[in-house]
Amino acid sequence: MDSHSHPVPQRILILAYPATPGALEQVEPLMTYLKDAGVPQVAGGSFLDKDLLERLQAKDFDLLIALGGDGTMLRAGHLCAPLGIPVLGINMGRVGFLTEIRKEEWQQGMDLLLQGRYRLEERMMLKAELWRGETSLGSWLVLNEVVVCRGRFVRPIRVQACVDGYTLTTYVADGVIAATPTGSTAYALAAGGPIMPPELRNILLIPVAPHLSMDRAIILSQGACVELRVQTDAEHEAVVSVDGHSPLPLENGDQVSVQSSDLTVHFVRFEDPGYFYRNITAYMEQNPSTGARS
């Protein structure tokens, strides 16, 4: 894709997550810089500002600049994918795979943006749905991963995995992760999974601490649907968590279905697609899985 072919955003929203050190303080300088550069509409504040979020939902903006780390980018992706609004991430901390520019380089990034010299990278999302019998208890949009795992008890759980209606295996493990390529560098990486390039549209299935059962990661065919059915009893508790959110308790026989969503997150990129491979070494050496999400 031609990196010079995109229109210059005219309505820009800048959001920071308050818990990220230094993020909120960076909003004002960014707003001033963009206004001085002639951007007609610029607003900014916190991800917790309801008024700004309502304006975003109303599509008052054509670009969201997110200040923080990869956790902040997850929030931004969840907000913007249904709206078709691209996201540009400015990293306020450690090396991340989702943010595009470091905090000390933000002026150069804004200059490229205002020249239209960027490309849009598409990241697949998943739709996860929890079923109890014939009843749907909820559905979620997923950018990183869906995790079905043990609860309070330190005992493996049994999870039957079916792909497109066919039984693949029954895992006996601490959990099972169904991840996007984006999620392949998050929890799935810590579980020993492969690193998948961002443009793929395949689901990665990987057990966590498997016990005498399938111990390999599997990359499913594009378009596949996977169902994870839990087998629990009084001594084996299972939960489901989506993109690191608070876990929901599962009952015996509950099923979590995971398939690709029609929605896509668009991340603004200034570098060529090879950036992903160049960043892998730096990312691994930082070992971000050991730190808190930001």
C-alpha positions as CSV (number, residue, x, y, z in Angstrom):
1,M,0.0,0.0,0.0
2,D,1.3,3.5,-0.9
3,S,2.2,5.2,2.4
4,H,1.5,8.6,0.9
5,S,-2.1,7.9,-0.2
6,H,-4.1,8.6,2.9
7,P,-6.0,11.7,3.7
8,V,-4.8,14.0,6.5
9,P,-7.1,13.5,9.5
10,Q,-9.2,16.6,10.1
11,R,-10.9,15.6,13.4
12,I,-8.5,14.1,15.9
13,L,-9.3,12.8,19.4
14,I,-6.4,12.2,21.9
15,L,-7.1,9.9,24.8
16,A,-4.8,8.8,27.7
17,Y,-5.3,6.2,30.3
18,P,-4.9,7.8,33.7
19,A,-3.1,4.9,35.3
20,T,-0.3,5.2,32.8
21,P,2.5,7.4,34.2
22,G,2.9,10.6,32.2
23,A,0.1,9.9,29.7
24,L,-2.4,12.5,30.7
25,E,0.3,15.2,30.9
26,Q,1.1,14.5,27.3
27,V,-2.4,15.2,26.0
28,E,-2.1,19.0,26.1
29,P,1.2,19.4,24.2
30,L,-0.2,17.1,21.5
31,M,-3.4,19.1,21.2
32,T,-1.5,22.3,21.0
33,Y,0.9,21.0,18.3
34,L,-2.0,19.7,16.1
35,K,-4.0,22.9,16.5
36,D,-1.0,25.0,15.6
37,A,-0.5,22.8,12.6
38,G,-3.9,23.7,11.4
39,V,-6.0,20.6,12.2
40,P,-9.6,22.0,12.3
41,Q,-10.9,19.9,15.2
42,V,-8.8,18.5,18.1
43,A,-10.0,17.2,21.5
44,G,-8.4,15.3,24.2
45,G,-8.6,13.9,27.7
46,S,-9.0,10.6,29.6
47,F,-10.3,7.3,28.4
48,L,-12.7,7.6,31.4
49,D,-14.3,10.9,30.1
50,K,-17.8,9.9,29.2
51,D,-18.5,13.1,27.1
52,L,-15.5,12.4,24.9
53,L,-16.4,8.7,24.6
54,E,-20.0,9.7,23.5
55,R,-18.5,12.0,20.9
56,L,-16.3,9.2,19.6
57,Q,-19.4,6.9,19.4
58,A,-21.2,9.6,17.5
59,K,-18.2,9.5,15.0
60,D,-17.3,13.1,15.7
61,F,-13.6,12.1,14.9
62,D,-11.8,10.4,12.1
63,L,-8.7,9.4,14.2
64,L,-8.0,8.4,17.8
65,I,-4.5,8.9,19.2
66,A,-4.0,6.6,22.2
67,L,-1.4,7.4,24.8
68,G,-0.2,4.4,26.8
69,G,1.0,0.9,26.3
70,D,-0.5,-2.2,24.6
71,G,-3.3,-2.4,27.2
72,T,-4.3,1.1,26.2
73,M,-4.3,0.0,22.6
74,L,-6.6,-2.9,23.4
75,R,-9.1,-0.4,24.9
76,A,-8.7,1.9,21.8
77,G,-9.2,-1.1,19.5
78,H,-12.4,-2.2,21.3
79,L,-13.8,1.3,21.0
80,C,-12.8,2.1,17.4
81,A,-13.3,-1.2,15.5
82,P,-17.1,-1.0,15.5
83,L,-16.9,2.7,14.4
84,G,-14.3,2.1,11.6
85,I,-12.0,4.8,13.2
86,P,-8.2,4.2,12.9
87,V,-6.0,4.2,16.0
88,L,-2.5,5.7,16.4
89,G,-0.6,4.6,19.5
90,I,2.1,6.6,21.3
91,N,4.0,4.4,23.7
92,M,4.5,5.9,27.1
93,G,6.5,3.0,28.6
94,R,8.1,-0.3,27.6
95,V,8.4,-1.6,24.1
96,G,5.1,-2.7,22.8
97,F,3.8,-4.4,19.6
98,L,0.7,-2.3,19.2
99,T,1.9,1.2,19.8
100,E,3.6,2.9,16.8
101,I,5.8,5.7,18.1
102,R,7.7,6.3,21.3
103,K,6.8,9.3,23.5
104,E,10.0,11.1,22.6
105,E,9.3,10.8,18.9
106,W,5.7,12.1,18.9
107,Q,6.5,15.3,17.0
108,Q,8.0,13.4,14.1
109,G,5.0,11.1,14.1
110,M,2.6,14.0,14.0
111,D,4.5,15.6,11.0
112,L,4.2,12.3,9.0
113,L,0.5,12.0,9.9
114,L,-0.2,15.6,8.8
115,Q,1.5,14.9,5.5
116,G,-0.6,11.8,5.0
117,R,2.5,9.7,5.0
118,Y,1.1,6.6,6.8
119,R,-0.5,3.3,6.1
120,L,-3.3,1.4,7.8
121,E,-2.6,-2.0,9.2
122,E,-5.6,-4.3,9.6
123,R,-5.8,-6.5,12.6
124,M,-8.4,-9.2,12.8
125,M,-10.8,-9.5,15.8
126,L,-12.7,-12.4,17.2
127,K,-16.2,-12.8,18.3
128,A,-16.5,-14.9,21.5
129,E,-19.9,-16.1,22.8
130,L,-20.7,-18.0,26.0
131,W,-23.5,-20.6,25.8
132,R,-25.2,-22.4,28.6
133,G,-27.3,-25.0,26.8
134,E,-29.3,-23.1,24.2
135,T,-28.9,-19.8,26.0
136,S,-26.3,-17.2,25.1
137,L,-25.0,-15.5,28.3
138,G,-23.1,-12.8,26.4
139,S,-20.8,-12.1,23.5
140,W,-17.6,-10.1,23.2
141,L,-15.3,-8.5,20.7
142,V,-11.7,-9.8,21.1
143,L,-8.5,-8.2,20.0
144,N,-6.0,-10.4,21.9
145,E,-7.4,-13.6,23.3
146,V,-10.1,-15.6,24.9
147,V,-8.9,-17.7,27.8
148,V,-10.8,-20.6,29.4
149,C,-8.9,-21.6,32.5
150,R,-9.0,-22.9,36.1
151,G,-10.5,-20.8,38.9
152,R,-9.5,-20.8,42.5
153,F,-8.5,-24.4,42.7
154,V,-4.9,-25.3,41.7
155,R,-6.1,-28.3,39.6
156,P,-6.2,-28.8,35.9
157,I,-9.5,-28.6,34.1
158,R,-10.9,-30.5,31.2
159,V,-11.8,-28.6,28.1
160,Q,-13.1,-30.2,24.9
161,A,-12.1,-28.4,21.8
162,C,-14.2,-28.7,18.6
163,V,-13.2,-27.1,15.3
164,D,-16.1,-26.5,12.8
165,G,-18.1,-29.2,14.6
166,Y,-15.4,-31.8,14.7
167,T,-13.8,-32.9,18.0
168,L,-10.1,-31.9,18.0
169,T,-9.1,-33.0,21.5
170,T,-9.8,-32.8,25.2
171,Y,-7.3,-30.7,27.0
172,V,-6.3,-31.4,30.6
173,A,-4.6,-28.2,31.5
174,D,-4.6,-25.0,33.5
175,G,-6.4,-23.5,30.6
176,V,-6.8,-23.1,26.8
177,I,-6.1,-19.8,24.9
178,A,-7.8,-18.9,21.6
179,A,-5.8,-16.0,20.3
180,T,-5.6,-13.7,17.3
181,P,-2.2,-12.9,15.6
182,T,-2.2,-9.8,17.7
183,G,-2.7,-11.9,20.8
184,S,0.1,-14.3,19.8
185,T,2.6,-11.8,21.3
186,A,0.6,-11.5,24.6
187,Y,-0.5,-14.3,26.9
188,A,-0.1,-17.0,24.2
189,L,3.6,-16.1,23.9
190,A,4.1,-16.7,27.6
191,A,2.4,-20.1,27.2
192,G,5.0,-21.0,24.6
193,G,3.0,-20.2,21.5
194,P,4.4,-19.1,18.1
195,I,4.6,-15.5,17.0
196,M,2.2,-14.8,14.2
197,P,2.6,-11.8,11.8
198,P,-0.2,-9.2,12.3
199,E,-1.8,-9.5,8.8
200,L,-2.8,-13.1,9.3
201,R,-6.5,-14.0,9.9
202,N,-6.1,-17.3,11.7
203,I,-7.0,-18.3,15.3
204,L,-4.2,-19.7,17.4
205,L,-5.2,-22.4,19.9
206,I,-2.8,-23.3,22.7
207,P,-3.0,-25.0,26.1
208,V,-1.6,-23.5,29.3
209,A,0.4,-26.0,31.3
210,P,-1.1,-29.1,29.7
211,H,-1.1,-32.3,31.7
212,L,-0.8,-35.6,29.8
213,S,-2.8,-34.2,26.9
214,M,-2.2,-32.3,23.6
215,D,0.7,-29.9,24.3
216,R,1.1,-28.3,20.9
217,A,-0.1,-25.0,19.6
218,I,-2.4,-25.2,16.6
219,I,-3.0,-22.5,14.0
220,L,-6.5,-23.0,12.6
221,S,-7.6,-22.5,9.1
222,Q,-8.8,-19.0,8.2
223,G,-12.5,-18.8,8.9
224,A,-12.6,-21.7,11.4
225,C,-14.9,-21.7,14.4
226,V,-13.7,-23.3,17.6
227,E,-15.9,-24.3,20.5
228,L,-14.4,-24.8,24.0
229,R,-16.7,-26.9,26.3
230,V,-15.7,-27.2,30.0
231,Q,-16.1,-30.3,32.2
232,T,-16.2,-29.2,35.8
233,D,-17.3,-30.5,39.2
234,A,-17.2,-29.5,42.9
235,E,-13.4,-29.7,42.9
236,H,-12.6,-28.3,39.5
237,E,-13.6,-24.7,38.8
238,A,-13.4,-23.0,35.4
239,V,-13.6,-19.4,34.3
240,V,-13.5,-17.4,31.0
241,S,-11.7,-14.2,30.4
242,V,-11.6,-12.0,27.3
243,D,-8.7,-9.6,26.6
244,G,-7.6,-9.7,30.3
245,H,-11.0,-8.6,31.7
246,S,-12.4,-9.9,34.9
247,P,-13.1,-13.7,34.6
248,L,-16.6,-15.1,34.5
249,P,-17.4,-18.4,36.3
250,L,-18.3,-21.3,34.1
251,E,-20.6,-24.3,34.9
252,N,-20.2,-27.9,33.7
253,G,-21.1,-28.1,30.0
254,D,-20.8,-24.4,29.3
255,Q,-19.4,-23.7,25.9
256,V,-17.4,-20.8,24.6
257,S,-17.5,-20.4,20.8
258,V,-14.8,-18.3,19.1
259,Q,-14.7,-17.2,15.5
260,S,-13.4,-14.4,13.4
261,S,-15.4,-11.1,13.6
262,D,-16.5,-9.0,10.7
263,L,-14.9,-6.1,12.5
264,T,-11.3,-5.0,12.0
265,V,-9.0,-2.7,13.9
266,H,-7.0,-0.3,11.8
267,F,-3.7,0.8,13.3
268,V,-1.8,3.8,11.8
269,R,1.7,2.8,10.8
270,F,4.6,5.0,9.6
271,E,7.1,2.1,9.2
272,D,7.0,-0.5,6.4
273,P,5.5,-3.9,7.2
274,G,9.0,-5.2,8.1
275,Y,8.8,-3.3,11.4
276,F,7.1,-6.3,13.0
277,Y,10.2,-8.5,12.6
278,R,12.6,-5.8,13.6
279,N,10.7,-5.2,16.8
280,I,10.6,-8.9,17.9
281,T,14.0,-9.0,19.5
282,A,13.6,-5.8,21.4
283,Y,10.1,-6.9,22.5
284,M,11.3,-10.3,23.8
285,E,14.3,-8.8,25.6
286,Q,11.9,-6.4,27.4
287,N,9.7,-9.4,28.4
288,P,6.5,-7.4,28.7
289,S,4.5,-10.4,29.8
290,T,6.0,-9.9,33.3
291,G,4.7,-6.4,33.7
292,A,1.2,-5.0,34.4
293,R,-0.9,-3.9,31.4
294,S,-0.8,-0.2,30.8
